[in-house]
Amino acid sequence: MSGIVFFATERRDAVVEFYREHLDAEIWLSQTDCTVLDRGGFRFGFCSRESAETCGILTFVEDSREGVDAVYGRLGAHAEGEPTEVERYGIYRFFANDPEGRTVEVQRFL
């Protein structure tokens, strides 16, 4: 069993390119007005619509702190701050924003 999370987008090409370039996501399925991406079994899609859905957080889980740091290095100016350890949740993480302002979290469980 698997699943897909879909988001409406006004800028499908730019958003898809962002996740492919910065998070190494691959196109799993491309349809007339929707593109579904896959990153390590996490599937998420963007469908062209008149307004963008930007609520929620897309969280990507890395296997190591070095993995978090590597993604942070690729995201550059999109990142909201450097990776930090959050004792309360036992994670090492940082946040970023995609081209439409969706929150992206990259983390590692400690």
C-alpha positions in Angstrom: 0.0 0.0 0.0 1.2 3.5 -0.7 -0.2 7.0 -0.9 0.2 10.4 -2.5 -0.3 13.9 -1.1 -1.5 16.4 -3.7 -1.2 20.2 -3.7 -2.8 22.8 -6.0 -0.2 25.0 -7.7 -0.1 28.1 -9.9 3.6 27.4 -10.8 3.8 23.7 -11.5 7.0 23.8 -13.6 8.9 25.9 -11.1 7.7 23.9 -8.1 8.5 20.5 -9.7 12.0 21.8 -10.7 12.6 23.0 -7.1 11.9 19.5 -5.6 13.9 17.8 -8.4 16.9 20.0 -8.1 17.1 20.6 -4.4 15.7 17.4 -2.9 16.6 14.9 -5.6 12.9 14.0 -6.2 12.1 12.0 -9.3 9.1 12.3 -11.6 7.0 9.2 -10.8 4.0 10.2 -13.1 3.3 13.1 -15.3 -0.3 13.8 -16.4 -1.9 16.6 -18.3 -2.1 19.0 -15.4 -0.5 17.1 -12.5 3.0 15.9 -11.8 3.7 13.3 -9.1 7.1 13.2 -7.6 8.8 10.4 -5.5 11.6 10.7 -3.0 12.5 7.5 -1.2 8.9 6.2 -1.4 7.3 9.5 -0.3 5.0 10.5 -3.2 3.7 14.0 -3.5 2.0 15.8 -6.4 1.3 19.2 -7.8 -1.7 20.0 -10.0 -2.1 23.2 -12.0 -5.0 25.2 -10.5 -6.1 28.9 -10.3 -4.7 29.2 -6.7 -2.0 27.5 -4.8 -2.4 25.4 -1.6 0.4 26.2 0.7 -0.9 24.9 4.1 0.9 22.0 5.8 4.5 20.9 5.9 6.3 18.5 3.5 8.8 16.7 5.8 11.6 14.7 4.3 13.5 12.4 6.6 17.2 11.8 6.1 19.3 8.8 7.2 22.0 10.9 8.9 22.9 14.4 10.1 25.2 14.6 7.2 22.2 14.0 4.9 20.4 16.9 6.5 23.4 19.1 6.1 23.8 18.1 2.4 20.2 19.1 1.6 20.7 22.3 3.5 23.7 23.1 1.3 21.7 22.5 -1.8 18.7 24.6 -0.7 20.9 27.7 0.0 18.7 30.9 0.1 15.5 28.9 0.4 16.4 27.7 3.9 15.0 29.7 6.9 18.0 29.0 9.1 20.8 26.5 9.8 20.0 22.9 10.9 19.5 22.6 14.7 18.9 19.8 17.2 15.5 19.9 18.8 15.7 17.9 22.1 12.0 18.0 22.7 11.4 15.9 19.6 14.7 14.2 19.3 15.4 15.5 15.8 18.0 17.4 13.9 16.2 19.7 11.3 15.8 22.9 9.4 13.0 24.5 7.5 12.8 26.0 4.0 10.2 27.4 1.6 9.4 26.2 -1.9 8.8 28.7 -4.7 5.1 29.2 -3.7 5.9 29.5 0.0 5.1 25.9 1.1 7.0 24.9 4.2 9.6 22.2 3.7 11.2 20.4 6.6 14.3 18.2 6.4 15.1 16.2 9.4 16.8 13.3 11.0 15.5 11.4 14.0 18.2 11.1 16.7 
